Amino acid sequence: MSQSLAWLLLVISGATDVGWALATKKSAGFSEPVWSAVSLVLLVIFIALLTKALTVLPLGTAYAVWTGIGAVGSLAAGIVLFGESTDAVRLVFAAVTILGVVGLKVSS
């Protein structure tokens, strides 16, 4: 597998992780059967994609990028879909996360 494909799989895995977090929240502690099933399917998908990407990519950088996508994506989804706080401190730390992820990617 090429590095480009591995990075693409990693980004898709990160986006799937955001979907998983949303489905897990909607599952209401796994008391909603449909959302619980969606959550479990997305979990399997994002782990499979992450595992495949890690066969080629450096672990530290790839995991940091994947975690950043999940963290910032989940933060954004929480703000848009659940009306979570958009206070300046949260947004500054999201920006710091993005800068750290970009810095790790560029330096690898």
Secondary structure by P-SEA (a helix, b strand, c coil): ccaaaaaaaaaaaaaaaaaaaaaaaaccccccaaaaaaaaaaaaaaaaaaaaaaccccaaaaaaaaaaaaaaaaaaaaaacccccccaaaaaaaaaaaaaaaaaaaac
